[in-house]
Structure formats: C-alpha cells, structure tokens
C-alpha cells in the first residue's frame, strides 16, 4: 500500500511514472492476492519489475517480458502479445 501511495505522490509531483521494483513479493502472497496485486499493477502508469525464485509465482495472462537467469545466463521471452514497453518485467532465477 505504501508503494502505491508513493507512486501516486510521485506521479502528482513529477507527472513521470516511476519504475516500481518488487523483489520476490509474490512468494509472500497466496494466489488470490498475487492476482489482486497483478491487477493493481496493470491499472497504474509506468513499469514494474518483479523478481521471483519460481516462474509459477509470476502473474499469468498479462502482457510482460520474462527474463530467466540460469547459471549466469539470461534468456528473455515476451508473453501475451507484449509491445516494446511492457507494463511488467519479471525475473525468475
């Protein structure tokens, strides 16, 4: 809630959408709350970067770019018709 309030204050003050960084937040939420958070993120302006230890914890059915990091190598793939400026960038290690 504090991050969303901060994002709103930054938007009002600067009119530039901030980048939201959410580090492994999904592992602390049950599936229903993960979906609620993903919906809330999709409603806002700007981009969000989400990291997760398991790809299954990441939001599904949303426009995003996934970057998987395995043994020091990164692999990127777009999902769900992503354009060049996706709302969510998700990392899974």
Helices and strands as residue ranges (DSSP letters): H 2-14, E 20-23, G 25-28, H 31-43, E 48-52, G 55-57, E 64-70, E 73-79, E 88-92
